[in-house]
Amino acid sequence: MNIMKHDQEIFDSILNEVVHHATNFFNDLEDRAVSTHSYNLPKNELPEIGSGSRAALDFFTQNYAKSLSGSAGSRYLGFVTGGATPASIIGDWLVSVYDQNLSNSKDSIAGYIELETIDMLKELFLLSNDYSGTFVSGATMANFVGLAQAREWIAQHYGKSTSIDGLYDIPQIKIVSGTPHSSIFKATAMLGIGRKSIHQIPCQENREAIDITKLQEYLELHKNEPCIIVANAGTVNTVDFDDLVAIGKLKTQYNFWLHVDAAFGGFAACSPLYRELIEGMNYADSITIDAHKWLNVPYDSAMQFTRHQQLQVAVFQNNAAYLGGSIENPDFFDLTPENSRRFRALPAWFTLKAYGKKGYQHLIEENVKLAKQLGQKIDDSQYFKLLSPVRLNVVCFSLNKESITTEMNNHFLSNLNQQGNVFMTPTIYNGVPAIRAAFSNWRTEEKDIAIIWEALLSTVQDFESQLIEDV
């Protein structure tokens, strides 16, 4: 018997079971442990003869589903992980059903939908019309694409092309930033520029925002050398923003490429309350914004925007340079490292059409309000210390101890996360082992703050008791 054909014949019945499974997960998400740390691994082998989709679903449900975390839920505050809106899930399921290969824009209307989605996102983020954009897998890849264009821009300054000549005949490329994200370091390694090429400029006192005076001093000292400035529109620890207006104005005096890493901070544009934080973003040559963060679409999804599509094509074109074609009429496979890729734009299109500007304004403002509420509780508490003002959606804090070790911090976090009521991640801020709580899920409500706070208090009180016993 052809099992695939049999599955096709009963496909509607199987899908009904999948919908039931998914609905149970979606509706019971708030009762699921936010993170899972222990589980039994069943013995499983590749079958000689398969048993069909229904049996596979049953095995998955019985053996694996219970041990998947509730990271899509309202109290997962680790990293900056958005949930998936109902509309984005619909779009993502249809991506698999239609199974379009978005290597080019001419096979179907899918390409038009992606371009339409990019236009809607430009409007959401208040980007000028001279930007073009493309979907990629995440912020790391968006930063890679932006820095690849910047690398080509510098090479062309010296009369070379990295895509043809490589990096061998040009001076070392310099990347300048105040608090670059780890993905910037990874991108320089992948691009052959090297991690040592990153020059970190001092930040303002008790800030993660670059000191503009120090930046200008650096640019003046290297006035005859083109460089790349990576500006932050939302750092991961404290959601601090570089002064994009001031940096943009420096472009009239100095020769540099401005890349803005706005992975989640770019969403400040959605609210008139926080819009001023991204003022000046339109000075950028390239921009990174992550969709599976605050847009709340399923993994994986991000966008890269650029003002220099021809440089982008020079790097990523799918045809040899001497063949032409791609330069004059670039398609999706000429714009990013991927040739074949999934229809990533569709979940974003669905959620934007379903909820619009007002829906995302509410999401951003609600998350920020809740982050500030938690920040206030921490600031008022004898047990914790707020390390930075809550500027947007991340609370950065530590245990209120004179001396905190990384081991102590991680032990507290492990105890907190193992309860299953909330999940937070460790960091280091100004040399202090710290904790990050990132609010970016559409589900999160005030009742969650009460649960989160109770989890923090019970964990820290147990932790204090344990420290006394150890002494």
C-alpha positions in Angstrom: 0.0 0.0 0.0 1.2 3.5 -0.8 1.0 5.2 2.6 1.4 8.7 1.2 -1.6 8.1 -1.1 -3.6 6.7 1.8 -2.7 9.8 3.9 -3.9 12.0 1.0 -7.3 10.1 0.9 -7.9 10.8 4.6 -6.1 14.1 4.7 -9.2 16.1 6.0 -9.6 13.7 8.9 -5.9 14.0 9.8 -6.0 17.7 9.6 -9.0 17.8 11.9 -6.9 15.9 14.5 -4.0 18.4 13.9 -6.3 21.3 14.4 -7.6 19.7 17.6 -4.0 19.2 18.8 -3.0 22.8 18.0 -6.2 24.3 19.5 -5.6 22.4 22.8 -2.0 23.8 22.9 -3.0 27.3 21.9 -5.8 27.5 24.5 -3.9 25.8 27.3 -0.7 27.7 26.7 -0.9 29.7 29.9 -1.2 26.6 32.0 1.9 25.0 30.4 5.3 25.3 32.0 7.1 28.3 30.5 10.3 26.3 30.2 11.0 22.6 30.5 14.2 21.2 32.0 13.6 17.5 32.4 12.0 14.9 30.2 12.2 11.3 29.3 13.6 10.5 25.8 11.7 7.6 24.2 13.6 5.0 22.2 12.9 5.9 18.6 14.3 4.5 15.3 13.8 5.2 11.6 11.1 2.6 10.6 11.6 0.3 7.7 8.0 0.8 6.8 6.2 3.9 7.9 3.0 3.8 9.8 1.4 7.0 8.3 0.7 10.5 9.5 -1.9 9.7 12.1 0.4 7.2 13.9 3.3 9.7 13.7 1.0 12.4 15.3 -0.1 10.0 18.0 3.6 9.2 18.8 4.5 12.8 18.9 1.6 13.7 21.1 2.3 10.9 23.6 6.1 11.2 23.8 7.2 14.7 22.8 4.4 17.3 23.0 4.3 17.4 26.8 7.9 18.3 27.0 7.8 21.3 24.6 8.0 24.6 26.5 5.4 27.4 26.6 7.8 29.8 25.1 5.0 31.2 22.9 3.1 32.2 26.0 2.7 35.4 28.0 5.3 34.8 30.7 8.3 33.8 28.5 10.5 36.8 29.0 13.7 35.3 27.7 15.7 36.9 24.9 13.1 38.9 22.9 10.8 36.2 21.8 7.4 37.3 20.5 4.5 34.9 20.4 2.6 34.2 17.3 -0.7 36.1 16.7 -3.7 34.0 15.5 -3.5 35.6 12.1 0.2 34.9 11.7 -0.4 31.3 12.5 -3.0 31.1 9.8 -0.5 32.6 7.4 2.2 30.3 8.5 0.1 27.1 8.1 -0.8 28.3 4.6 2.9 28.8 3.8 3.3 25.0 4.2 0.1 24.2 2.3 1.0 26.3 -0.8 4.7 25.5 -0.5 5.8 28.4 -2.7 9.6 28.8 -3.5 10.3 32.5 -3.2 13.5 32.3 -5.1 12.0 34.6 -7.7 9.0 36.8 -8.0 7.6 35.6 -11.3 6.3 32.1 -10.6 3.1 33.4 -9.0 1.5 36.2 -7.1 3.5 35.2 -4.0 6.3 37.6 -5.1 3.8 40.5 -5.3 2.5 39.7 -1.8 6.1 39.8 -0.4 6.7 43.2 -2.0 3.3 44.4 -0.8 4.2 43.2 2.7 7.6 45.0 2.6 5.7 48.2 1.6 3.3 47.8 4.6 6.3 47.3 6.9 8.0 50.4 5.6 4.8 52.3 6.4 4.7 50.7 9.9 8.3 51.7 10.6 8.1 55.1 9.0 10.8 54.3 6.5 11.1 56.5 3.4 10.1 55.1 0.0 13.6 54.9 -1.3 14.3 51.8 0.8 13.9 48.4 -0.7 13.5 45.3 1.5 13.7 41.5 1.6 12.7 38.8 4.1 15.5 36.8 5.7 15.6 34.2 8.4 16.4 36.5 11.4 18.2 39.5 12.7 21.6 37.8 12.4 21.1 37.2 8.7 19.7 40.7 8.2 22.8 42.2 9.9 24.9 39.9 7.6 23.2 41.2 4.5 23.6 44.8 5.6 27.2 44.5 6.4 27.9 42.6 3.2 26.6 45.6 1.3 28.8 47.9 3.4 31.8 45.7 2.8 31.2 46.0 -1.0 30.7 49.8 -0.6 34.1 50.1 1.0 35.7 47.9 -1.6 34.3 50.0 -4.4 35.8 53.1 -2.7 39.2 51.5 -3.4 38.2 50.6 -7.0 37.6 46.9 -6.1 34.7 44.5 -5.6 34.6 41.9 -2.8 32.4 39.7 -4.9 35.0 39.5 -7.7 38.3 40.4 -6.1 37.8 39.4 -2.5 39.2 41.3 0.4 42.9 40.9 -0.5 43.7 44.2 -2.2 41.9 46.6 0.1 42.9 48.0 3.5 41.4 46.4 6.6 37.7 47.3 7.0 36.8 49.1 10.3 33.5 48.7 12.0 32.6 51.2 14.6 29.9 50.8 17.3 29.1 51.5 20.9 27.3 48.3 22.1 27.2 46.0 19.1 25.0 42.9 19.3 26.7 39.5 19.3 25.3 38.9 15.8 27.5 41.8 14.5 30.6 39.9 15.6 29.3 36.7 14.0 28.6 38.6 10.7 32.1 40.0 10.6 33.5 36.5 11.0 31.3 35.1 8.2 32.1 38.0 5.9 35.9 37.6 6.3 36.1 41.1 7.9 37.1 39.6 11.2 35.9 40.2 14.8 39.0 42.3 15.5 37.8 44.8 12.9 35.1 46.0 15.4 36.2 49.2 17.3 34.0 49.9 20.3 33.6 53.5 21.0 32.9 54.5 24.7 29.3 55.0 25.6 27.6 57.7 27.6 27.9 57.3 31.3 25.6 54.6 32.7 24.2 54.2 29.2 24.6 51.7 26.2 24.3 54.6 23.8 27.4 55.7 22.0 29.2 58.9 23.0 28.8 61.1 19.9 31.8 63.3 20.8 34.0 60.2 21.1 32.6 58.9 17.8 33.4 62.2 16.1 36.9 62.1 17.5 37.4 58.6 16.0 36.0 59.7 12.6 38.2 62.8 12.6 41.3 60.7 13.4 40.5 58.3 10.5 39.1 61.0 8.2 40.6 59.6 5.1 39.4 56.0 5.6 35.8 54.9 4.9 34.3 52.8 7.7 31.1 51.2 8.8 29.1 52.5 11.8 26.7 50.1 13.4 24.2 52.1 15.4 21.8 50.6 17.8 18.0 51.2 17.9 17.4 49.2 21.0 20.2 47.3 22.8 19.4 43.9 24.2 20.2 44.7 27.8 18.5 48.0 28.4 16.8 48.9 25.0 19.1 52.0 24.7 19.1 54.0 21.5 22.0 55.7 19.8 21.3 59.3 18.8 20.5 58.4 15.1 19.9 62.1 14.2 23.4 63.1 15.4 25.0 60.2 13.7 23.1 60.8 10.5 24.3 64.5 10.5 27.9 63.3 10.7 27.5 61.7 7.3 27.8 65.2 5.8 31.3 65.5 7.2 32.7 62.0 7.1 32.6 59.0 4.8 30.9 56.1 6.4 28.2 53.5 5.9 25.4 53.7 8.5 23.9 50.3 9.4 21.1 50.5 12.0 20.4 47.4 14.1 16.8 48.0 15.0 15.9 44.3 15.5 13.2 45.0 18.0 13.7 48.7 18.9 12.4 49.6 15.5 8.9 48.8 16.7 9.0 52.0 18.7 7.8 53.6 15.5 4.4 51.9 16.0 3.6 54.2 18.9 3.5 58.0 19.1 4.6 57.7 22.7 8.0 56.1 21.7 8.4 57.2 18.1 11.1 59.8 18.9 13.4 57.0 19.9 13.9 56.0 16.3 14.0 59.5 14.9 16.8 59.7 12.4 16.6 56.0 11.3 16.0 57.2 7.7 19.7 58.3 7.7 20.6 54.6 7.5 22.1 53.0 4.5 20.9 49.6 5.7 18.5 48.5 8.5 17.8 45.3 10.4 14.3 44.6 11.9 13.2 41.2 13.3 9.7 40.0 12.6 9.6 37.0 14.9 10.3 39.4 17.8 7.8 42.2 18.2 5.7 41.6 15.1 4.8 38.3 16.8 5.0 36.0 13.7 6.3 32.4 13.9 10.0 31.7 13.5 11.9 32.3 11.3 11.3 35.8 9.9 13.1 39.1 9.7 13.6 41.9 7.2 16.6 43.8 5.8 16.1 47.2 4.3 18.6 49.1 2.1 19.0 52.2 0.1 21.6 50.5 -2.1 20.0 47.6 -3.9 22.6 47.7 -6.6 25.4 47.0 -4.1 23.2 44.2 -2.6 22.9 42.6 -6.1 26.7 43.0 -6.7 27.2 40.8 -3.6 24.4 38.3 -3.9 23.5 38.0 -7.6 22.8 34.5 -8.6 24.5 34.8 -12.0 28.1 35.4 -12.8 28.8 39.1 -13.0 29.8 39.0 -16.7 26.4 37.5 -17.7 24.4 40.6 -16.7 20.7 40.3 -16.2 20.7 40.2 -12.4 22.1 43.7 -12.1 19.4 45.3 -14.3 16.5 43.1 -13.1 17.3 41.7 -9.6 15.1 39.0 -8.2 14.8 37.6 -4.6 17.6 35.1 -5.2 19.9 38.1 -6.1 19.4 39.8 -2.8 20.2 37.4 0.0 22.4 34.4 0.6 19.5 32.1 0.0 18.4 30.9 -3.4 15.4 28.8 -2.5 13.4 30.0 0.5 9.9 29.7 2.0 7.1 32.2 1.7 8.1 34.1 4.8 6.1 37.2 4.0 2.7 35.5 4.2 2.5 35.3 8.1 3.5 39.0 8.3 1.0 39.9 5.6 -1.8 38.1 7.5 -1.0 39.7 10.8 -0.6 43.2 9.3 -3.9 43.0 7.4 -5.7 41.5 10.4 -4.6 44.0 13.1 -3.2 47.0 11.3 -1.4 50.0 12.8 -3.7 50.3 15.8 -3.3 46.7 16.7 0.5 47.0 16.8 0.4 50.3 18.6 -1.7 48.6 21.3 0.7 45.6 21.5 3.8 47.8 21.8 2.3 50.2 24.4 0.8 47.3 26.5 4.2 45.5 26.6 6.0 48.7 27.6 3.4 49.5 30.3 3.8 46.0 31.8 7.6 46.2 31.6 7.5 49.5 33.5 5.2 48.0 36.1 7.7 45.2 36.8 10.5 47.7 36.8 8.7 49.7 39.5 8.2 46.6 41.6 11.9 45.8 41.4 12.9 49.3 42.1 10.7 49.3 45.3 11.9 45.9 46.5 14.5 45.2 49.1 15.5 42.0 47.3 16.3 43.4 43.8 18.1 46.3 42.2 17.0 48.0 39.0 20.2 48.5 36.9 18.8 50.8 34.3 15.7 52.8 33.6 13.0 50.8 31.7 13.1 52.7 28.4 10.9 50.3 26.4 10.2 46.6 26.9 13.2 45.1 28.7 13.8 45.2 32.5 17.5 44.8 33.5 18.0 44.1 37.2 20.1 42.1 39.7 19.9 40.7 43.1 20.3 43.4 45.7 23.6 42.2 47.0 26.9 44.0 47.6 28.7 41.2 45.8 27.1 39.1 43.1 28.9 36.3 41.3 27.9 34.9 37.9 27.4 31.5 39.7 25.1 33.1 42.2 23.1 34.9 39.5 22.8 31.8 37.4 21.8 29.6 40.4 19.0 32.1 41.2 17.8 32.1 37.6 17.9 28.3 37.4 15.6 28.1 40.5 13.3 30.7 39.1 13.0 29.2 35.6 12.5 25.7 36.9 9.3 26.7 38.6 7.8 27.0 35.2 5.8 30.2 35.8 8.3 32.5 34.1 11.4 32.4 32.1 14.2 35.0 32.2 17.8 35.1 30.9 21.1 36.1 32.4 23.4 38.9 31.2 26.2 41.1 32.3 25.6 44.9 32.6 28.4 47.3 33.6 30.3 44.3 34.9 27.4 43.2 37.2 25.8 39.7 36.7 22.2 40.6 35.9 18.8 39.4 34.7 16.8 40.4 31.7 13.0 40.3 31.4 11.9 41.1 27.9 8.2 41.8 27.2 7.3 41.1 23.6 4.2 38.8 23.5 0.7 39.9 22.5 -0.8 37.6 25.2 0.9 39.3 28.2 -1.5 41.0 30.6 -1.5 42.6 34.0 -2.4 39.3 35.7 0.8 37.9 34.4 2.8 40.6 36.3 1.3 39.3 39.5 2.3 35.7 38.7 5.8 36.8 37.6 6.3 38.9 40.8 5.2 36.1 43.0 7.6 33.7 41.3 10.4 36.2 41.8 9.6 36.8 45.5 9.2 33.1 46.4 12.5 32.2 44.6 14.5 35.0 46.2 13.2 34.2 49.6 14.1 30.6 49.2 17.4 31.7 47.8 18.1 33.9 50.8 17.2 31.1 53.2 19.6 28.8 51.4 22.4 31.4 51.6 21.9 31.7 55.4 22.0 27.9 55.8 25.2 27.7 53.7 26.8 30.3 56.0 
